[in-house]
Amino acid sequence: MNRALIVIDVQESFRARPLWEQIANPKIADPVNRLVRLARANGDLVVWVLHVEPGSGDVFDPALGHVRLLDELERPRPGEPVLRKTSHNAFTTTNLQQLLTGAGVRELLVCGIRTEQCVETTTRVGSDLGYRMVFVTDATTTNPIGDLGADAIIERTEAVLRDRFARIATVAELEAELGASDA
């Protein structure tokens, strides 16, 4: 195993916010599930990451019950880590790098919620740490920010990551390369 899928913040906390009505892809679980099935079929490690803000009293406070994977997502299997982070990226406040190093992982597929925030930040940090990064763009989603629509934010994120920090790929491209996800 030298590849891992990192599923970032695909959690009910986002659906509990009023902004969910503006999310670019409310069916984000569908492409993420395809990636999870593909990773499992290829023997890749799947790592689930949840954002938490203990004591905050908002939707990211674990005490309120929203910090859990979206109901439509595949459930983690035994041996698939579920990490809780308090930073934007999945490395700084977790043992992700230690897990990946121990498993011999050198390539990361990343997907999740807030394209330009936690997924992009994790991609940049992973690249700096020496991982080959694959940003699976259609398995990310976000909300408009100010005058920027979600599509513009996603396009900008692809542009700044492409060829500097990550390869940009779609779920269908990865399925074609790595095999069908019907497993």
C-alpha positions in Angstrom: 0.0 0.0 0.0 1.6 3.3 -1.1 -1.6 5.3 -1.6 -4.3 6.6 0.8 -7.6 8.4 0.4 -8.1 11.2 2.9 -11.8 12.1 3.3 -11.9 15.6 4.9 -14.8 17.0 6.9 -17.7 15.3 5.0 -19.7 15.7 8.1 -23.2 16.6 9.4 -21.8 19.8 10.9 -22.0 21.5 7.5 -25.5 20.3 6.8 -26.6 21.8 10.2 -25.5 25.3 9.1 -27.8 27.6 7.2 -25.1 27.9 4.5 -25.8 24.2 3.4 -28.6 25.6 1.2 -25.9 27.3 -0.9 -23.5 24.3 -1.0 -22.3 23.7 -4.6 -22.9 19.9 -4.4 -25.3 18.8 -1.7 -24.8 15.2 -2.9 -21.1 15.3 -2.1 -21.4 11.8 -0.5 -22.0 10.2 -4.0 -18.5 11.0 -5.5 -16.8 10.5 -2.1 -18.4 7.0 -1.8 -17.2 6.2 -5.3 -13.7 7.1 -4.2 -14.0 5.1 -1.0 -15.0 2.0 -3.0 -12.2 2.6 -5.5 -9.6 2.9 -2.7 -10.8 -0.2 -0.9 -10.8 -2.2 -4.2 -7.2 -1.2 -4.7 -6.1 -2.0 -1.2 -5.5 1.6 -0.4 -5.8 3.1 3.1 -8.9 5.2 3.7 -8.6 7.9 6.4 -11.6 9.8 7.6 -11.1 13.2 9.1 -13.7 15.3 11.1 -13.3 18.9 12.1 -14.0 19.6 15.8 -14.2 22.7 17.9 -14.7 21.4 21.5 -16.5 23.9 23.8 -17.4 26.3 20.9 -21.1 25.7 21.3 -21.5 25.6 17.5 -22.1 22.8 15.0 -18.5 21.7 15.2 -18.7 21.2 19.0 -18.8 17.4 19.5 -21.2 17.9 22.4 -24.0 19.0 20.0 -23.9 15.7 18.0 -23.3 17.1 14.5 -19.6 16.0 14.3 -20.2 12.7 12.5 -19.9 11.6 8.9 -22.8 12.5 6.6 -25.4 9.8 6.9 -25.1 8.9 3.2 -21.5 8.0 3.4 -20.0 4.6 3.5 -19.1 3.7 7.1 -15.5 3.3 8.1 -14.3 -0.3 8.2 -12.1 -1.7 10.9 -8.5 -0.5 10.4 -9.7 2.8 8.7 -8.7 5.6 11.0 -11.2 8.3 12.0 -9.2 11.4 13.0 -10.5 14.5 14.7 -8.7 17.8 13.8 -8.9 21.3 15.3 -6.9 23.0 12.5 -7.7 23.7 8.9 -5.4 21.0 7.5 -5.6 17.3 8.4 -1.9 17.1 9.5 -1.1 19.7 12.2 -3.4 18.6 15.0 -3.6 14.8 14.2 -1.3 11.9 13.9 -2.0 11.6 10.2 1.6 11.9 9.1 2.6 9.2 11.6 -0.1 6.8 10.3 0.9 7.4 6.7 4.6 6.9 7.3 3.9 3.7 9.2 1.8 2.4 6.3 4.4 3.4 3.7 2.1 5.8 2.0 3.6 8.2 -0.5 0.6 9.3 -2.6 -2.6 11.0 -1.2 -6.0 11.4 -2.9 -7.9 14.2 -1.1 -11.5 15.1 -1.1 -14.1 16.7 1.1 -15.9 19.8 2.3 -14.7 23.2 1.8 -12.7 23.0 -1.4 -10.7 26.1 -0.7 -10.3 25.7 3.0 -9.5 22.3 4.6 -9.1 20.3 1.4 -6.8 22.8 -0.2 -4.8 23.4 3.0 -4.3 19.7 3.5 -3.2 19.4 -0.1 -0.6 22.2 0.3 0.7 20.8 3.6 0.8 17.2 2.2 2.8 18.5 -0.8 5.3 20.3 1.5 5.7 17.1 3.4 6.7 15.3 0.2 3.5 13.4 -0.6 2.4 13.1 -4.2 -1.0 14.8 -4.0 -4.1 14.2 -6.1 -6.8 16.7 -5.5 -10.1 15.1 -6.6 -11.9 18.2 -7.6 -15.4 16.8 -8.2 -15.3 15.1 -4.8 -15.0 18.4 -3.1 -17.6 21.1 -2.5 -17.9 24.6 -1.0 -20.2 27.6 -0.5 -20.1 31.0 -2.1 -17.9 33.5 -0.3 -18.8 37.1 -0.6 -19.1 37.9 -4.3 -17.4 34.7 -5.4 -19.6 31.9 -6.4 -18.7 28.3 -5.5 -17.8 27.5 -9.1 -15.3 30.4 -9.2 -13.8 29.3 -5.9 -13.3 25.7 -7.1 -11.8 27.0 -10.4 -9.4 29.2 -8.5 -8.4 26.3 -6.1 -7.7 24.1 -9.1 -5.6 26.8 -10.7 -3.4 27.5 -7.7 -2.9 23.8 -6.9 -2.4 22.4 -10.4 1.2 21.4 -11.1 2.6 23.2 -8.1 1.0 21.3 -5.2 -1.1 18.6 -6.8 -2.4 16.8 -9.8 -6.0 17.7 -10.4 -8.2 14.7 -11.2 -11.9 13.7 -11.3 -13.4 10.6 -9.9 -14.1 9.2 -13.3 -10.5 9.8 -14.4 -9.3 7.9 -11.3 -11.8 5.1 -11.9 -10.5 4.7 -15.5 -6.9 4.6 -14.2 -7.3 2.5 -11.1 -10.3 0.3 -12.0 -14.0 0.5 -11.6 -15.4 1.2 -8.2 -18.1 -1.4 -8.3 -16.2 -3.6 -5.9 
